[in-house]
Amino acid sequence: MSNFFAKSAALMAAVAFVTTPALAGGTHSNADKPEIGAPGKAAHADRVIDVSLTDNAYSLDQLSVRDGETITFRLSNDGEFLHEFNVGTPKMHQAHQDEMMEMLDSGMMSMEKKPKGKGHADPNSILLEPGETAEFTWTFAKTESLEFACNVPGHYQSGMVGTVSFDGEVAPTGEAKS
């Protein structure tokens, strides 16, 4: 009888070992996400771009980068609401908008305050409360349909999104739109 329990315990341990990594990924699995780049080091940045985040716009609406280029964005939330600077594809932004709506609906965050705890810890994104400034450094990998966007509920839909192109030409540093 003890042999039966030993075999059962071994089988249960094997099932747990195989399924746990698959379940742990949840909706944040990287298996279906394209390679968009990675966090960079400010000391190795090729450029620094100042970006103002307002209600609901960025001070630049497009960005031209080279594959492998590292850019430090000096971000300033000059609006009255919480804003995000997130690098991703349209599909990634849609999925993140759904997550942000869940955080808002659950009371984990508000339109003015960041999520409590570690609710927003994506490496390709940064949230800024009104009046807050921060730096965000990213090394870009050539990807079709890459954007920077704010995924706070309703902000993307009201135009807080910009395009990233990989035409090899380096764009001038960010300046306010007129």
C-alpha positions as CSV (number, residue, x, y, z in Angstrom):
1,M,0.0,0.0,0.0
2,S,2.8,2.4,0.8
3,N,4.2,1.8,-2.7
4,F,0.9,3.0,-4.1
5,F,1.1,6.2,-2.1
6,A,4.7,6.7,-3.1
7,K,3.8,6.3,-6.8
8,S,0.8,8.7,-6.4
9,A,2.9,11.3,-4.7
10,A,5.6,11.1,-7.4
11,L,2.9,11.4,-10.2
12,M,1.3,14.4,-8.5
13,A,4.7,16.1,-8.1
14,A,5.5,15.5,-11.8
15,V,2.2,17.0,-12.9
16,A,2.7,20.0,-10.6
17,F,6.2,20.5,-12.0
18,V,5.1,20.4,-15.6
19,T,1.9,22.5,-15.3
20,T,3.0,25.2,-12.8
21,P,5.2,27.1,-15.3
22,A,2.4,27.1,-17.8
23,L,-0.1,28.3,-15.3
24,A,2.2,30.9,-13.7
25,G,2.4,32.8,-17.0
26,G,-1.3,33.7,-17.0
27,T,-2.0,36.5,-19.4
28,H,1.6,37.7,-19.2
29,S,3.0,34.9,-21.3
30,N,5.7,36.1,-23.7
31,A,5.2,33.2,-26.1
32,D,2.9,35.2,-28.4
33,K,4.6,38.6,-27.9
34,P,6.9,39.9,-30.6
35,E,10.4,41.0,-29.9
36,I,10.0,44.8,-29.4
37,G,13.3,45.5,-27.6
38,A,14.4,45.7,-24.0
39,P,15.0,48.1,-21.1
40,G,18.2,50.0,-21.7
41,K,20.7,51.8,-19.6
42,A,20.6,55.6,-19.5
43,A,24.4,55.7,-19.5
44,H,24.4,53.9,-22.9
45,A,21.6,56.0,-24.6
46,D,22.2,57.2,-28.1
47,R,19.7,60.0,-27.6
48,V,17.6,61.7,-24.9
49,I,14.1,62.9,-25.8
50,D,11.9,65.1,-23.6
51,V,8.3,64.1,-23.7
52,S,5.4,65.9,-22.0
53,L,2.3,63.9,-21.2
54,T,-0.9,65.9,-21.0
55,D,-4.6,65.2,-21.0
56,N,-4.7,63.2,-23.5
57,A,-1.7,63.7,-25.7
58,Y,2.1,63.4,-25.9
59,S,4.3,66.3,-27.0
60,L,5.4,64.1,-30.0
61,D,3.3,61.9,-32.1
62,Q,5.9,59.9,-34.0
63,L,9.4,58.7,-33.5
64,S,11.9,57.4,-36.0
65,V,14.5,55.0,-34.6
66,R,17.2,52.6,-35.7
67,D,17.1,48.9,-34.9
68,G,19.2,48.5,-31.7
69,E,19.1,52.2,-30.8
70,T,18.8,53.1,-27.1
71,I,16.8,56.1,-26.2
72,T,16.2,57.7,-22.8
73,F,12.8,59.4,-22.6
74,R,12.6,62.2,-19.9
75,L,8.9,62.1,-19.1
76,S,6.8,64.7,-17.4
77,N,3.2,64.3,-16.6
78,D,1.9,67.8,-17.1
79,G,-1.8,66.7,-17.0
80,E,-4.3,66.3,-14.3
81,F,-4.7,62.5,-14.7
82,L,-2.5,59.4,-14.4
83,H,-0.7,58.7,-17.7
84,E,1.5,55.9,-19.1
85,F,4.3,55.7,-21.6
86,N,4.2,52.1,-23.0
87,V,6.2,50.7,-25.9
88,G,4.3,47.9,-27.8
89,T,2.4,46.7,-30.7
90,P,-1.3,47.6,-31.2
91,K,-2.2,44.0,-30.1
92,M,-0.1,44.4,-26.9
93,H,-1.7,47.7,-26.1
94,Q,-5.2,46.2,-26.5
95,A,-4.3,43.5,-24.0
96,H,-2.7,46.0,-21.6
97,Q,-5.8,48.2,-21.8
98,D,-7.9,45.3,-20.7
99,E,-5.6,44.7,-17.7
100,M,-5.6,48.5,-16.8
101,M,-9.5,48.5,-16.9
102,E,-9.5,45.5,-14.5
103,M,-7.2,47.4,-12.2
104,L,-9.4,50.4,-12.3
105,D,-12.6,48.4,-11.9
106,S,-11.2,46.6,-8.9
107,G,-10.1,49.8,-7.2
108,M,-6.4,48.9,-7.4
109,M,-5.8,52.2,-9.2
110,S,-7.6,55.4,-10.0
111,M,-7.5,57.9,-12.8
112,E,-5.0,60.0,-10.6
113,K,-3.1,57.3,-8.7
114,K,-0.8,54.4,-9.6
115,P,-1.9,50.9,-8.8
116,K,-1.2,49.8,-5.2
117,G,1.6,47.2,-4.7
118,K,3.2,45.6,-7.8
119,G,0.1,45.8,-10.0
120,H,1.9,47.6,-12.8
121,A,5.5,46.2,-13.3
122,D,5.8,45.8,-17.0
123,P,9.4,46.4,-18.3
124,N,8.1,48.2,-21.4
125,S,5.9,50.7,-19.5
126,I,6.0,53.4,-16.9
127,L,3.1,55.2,-15.2
128,L,3.3,58.8,-14.0
129,E,0.9,60.5,-11.6
130,P,0.1,64.2,-12.2
131,G,3.1,66.4,-11.7
132,E,5.5,63.4,-11.7
133,T,8.7,63.2,-13.8
134,A,10.7,60.1,-14.6
135,E,13.2,58.6,-17.1
136,F,12.5,55.6,-19.2
137,T,15.3,54.0,-21.3
138,W,14.5,51.6,-24.0
139,T,16.6,49.7,-26.6
140,F,14.4,49.2,-29.7
141,A,14.2,46.0,-31.8
142,K,12.8,46.3,-35.3
143,T,9.1,45.4,-35.2
144,E,6.3,46.1,-37.5
145,S,3.5,48.3,-36.1
146,L,5.3,49.5,-33.0
147,E,3.7,52.3,-31.0
148,F,4.1,54.3,-27.8
149,A,0.8,54.7,-26.0
150,C,-1.1,55.5,-22.8
151,N,-3.3,52.5,-21.9
152,V,-5.1,54.2,-19.0
153,P,-8.7,53.5,-19.8
154,G,-9.9,55.8,-22.6
155,H,-6.6,57.6,-23.2
156,Y,-5.5,55.5,-26.2
157,Q,-8.9,55.9,-27.8
158,S,-8.8,59.6,-27.4
159,G,-5.5,59.8,-29.3
160,M,-2.7,59.3,-26.7
161,V,-0.7,57.1,-29.0
162,G,2.3,57.7,-31.3
163,T,4.0,55.6,-34.0
164,V,7.5,54.3,-34.1
165,S,9.2,53.8,-37.5
166,F,12.4,52.0,-38.3
167,D,13.4,53.7,-41.5
168,G,17.0,54.2,-40.3
169,E,16.7,57.9,-40.1
170,V,17.1,59.4,-36.7
171,A,14.3,61.9,-35.8
172,P,15.0,65.1,-33.9
173,T,14.5,65.2,-30.2
174,G,10.9,65.5,-29.1
175,E,9.4,69.0,-29.3
176,A,5.9,70.2,-28.4
177,K,3.3,69.8,-31.2
178,S,1.9,73.1,-32.4
